[in-house]
Amino acid sequence: MIKPYQALATDYDGTLAHQGTVSAKTLAAIHRLRASGKKLVLVTGRRLEELKQVFPYIGLCDFVVAENGALLYWPTTGRIKVLAEPASAGFVEALRARGVPVAVGRVIVATVEPYEITVLKTIKAMRLELEVIFNKGSVMVLPIGVNKATGLREGLSRLGLSARQVIGVGDAENDH
């Protein structure tokens, strides 16, 4: 028999944080969750370094799924596991040469609308097998099959948990 929920998986922007801030009320709820023995998992499209800068309470998480599922991070140990190969430097250079502002993580290549057409044309011209994920004006480029769900599943398996034991909360298109 599967135990009732053992973890909460939550998105950061627009779910845990609003306008870049985690409220005192939300932080108190996180502390109550942790005191109850439940796990807390943060699942975000953000790059890890960026998340660490904006979320000082990252240490309350059992693990973090960052870069829209491409990377796992355990705050208590500092361990990082990259779950996919990064995009080629040639792809990033091609985007920059076309005037596309990009943020490059360990795997993710991110930009914003209205650059999605240039991103898609560049992928096609270079014959790359990449997936483009759209989310509230953000444009995220990742290897095919990498998303928040696959990253979460990988992290949960390391905790000995299944998806049935997790409540997931998110507010956007990439929170599936």
N, C-alpha and C positions, 0 to 999 in steps of 0.2 A: 504494500500500500504506500502510495506517495504521500509524504507529509504535506500539509498546507504550505502556503508560500513561505519561503526561507530567505528571499532576497527581493530588494526593490532595485530595478534598473531604470534610471532616469536620464533623460536628456538634460543638457545644461542650458543653452540659450532658449529663452521663452518658456522653460519648464521649471528648472531649479532656480535659474537667475532671470530676472526681468530688468531690461535696460542695463545689463551688465552687473547687477547687484543681487546677491542672495540676501533676502530679508531676514531679520532676527526671528520672525515667526517660522520661516522655512528652516533656518538653522536649528531652532529648538526642536522641530519635528524630526530632523535628521538625528539629533542627539537621542530623542525618545526611541527612534527606530533602532539605533545602535545599542541602546540600553536593553532593548527587548531581545537582543541576541540575533537579530536579523542582519543580513549582509546588505551593504550598499554598493551599487555599481553605477558609475557615471559613464554614460555613453554619449559621445559627442563627435561632431564633424571637425572640431578644432584640432589643430596641431598641438602636441603635448606641451611643448615649450610655451606656447601662447596660453594654454589652459592653466599651467602652473602660475603664470603671471597674473591672471585675472581671478583665480579661485584659490584663495589662501587656505581653504579648508580641505584640500584634496586628500590630506592624510586621514580623513574620516572614511574614505572609500576603501573597500576591500580590494577592488581593482578598477581600472579605468580602461574603457574602450575608446581610443582616440582615432583621429584621421578617418572618421566614418567607417570604422571596422578594420583598418589596416594595421593597428598597433595596440598591444596590451601593455599596461603599466601597473605595477604593484607599488603603491606609495610607501608601504612600510619597509620594503627592501630596496626600492629604487630599480628593481628589475624591469627591463623592457623586452618585449618579444614582438618583433616585426613579423607580420603574418603574410606579407606579399612582397614581390619585387618592386622596386621603385620604377617610375617612368624613366625613360632614357634621358640623359643630359641633352641629347639632340632634340628631343621633343620640347623640352623646356626652353632651349635656345631658340627653336623655331617660333614658339609662342612669343617670346620676348622680341624677336626680330620683327614680328608682325604687330608690335605695339600692345601686346596683351600683358597687363600687370598680373604677376603670379606670386603666390605664396607657396613655397615648396617645403613639404615635410619629408619625413623619411620615405613615405610612399606617395602620399596625396600631392596632387598639383591642383591648386585652387585659384579661382578668379571670381569675378562677378559679372552679372549681366551688365551690359549688352555684348560681352565678348564671347558668348556661347557659340555664335555662328563661326567665328574665327577658330575657336577651339575645335569644333566639329570638322571644319574644312581641313584643318591641320592634321587631325587624326586620320582622316580619309586620304589626304595626299601622301602621308607617310606610311599608310597601310598598317596602322597600329591596331592592336586588339585591346582597346581600352573602353571603359564604361564612363559615361558622363551622367552625373547625378545632379539634379536641380533641387534647390532648397531655399525658398524665401530670398531669391535674388543671388544666392551663391551658386557657383558652378564648380563642382568637384570632379576631378578626373582620377580614376582608380583602375586597377586591373579588373577585368571582368569577374564578377562573382564576389567581389569584396564589398561588404556593406555592414551596417551596424549589427544586423542579425547574425551574420557569420562570425563577426568578432565577439559578440556577446556569447554565442554558443561555445566558442573555443574557450573563453574565460570561465564560463560556468562549468565546463567539463573539468577544469582544474580544481574547482571547488567541490566536485562531486554532485553538482546540481543539474537538474534538467530544466528545460524551458517551462515545464508545467509547475515548477516550484518558484517561479519568478513573476512578479507583477511589473509590467513595463509601462512607463509613462513618457509621453512626448507630445509635441505640438506641431510637428511639421512633416513634410512629405518623406523625409528620410528616416523617420521614426517608425519603421514597420517591423 
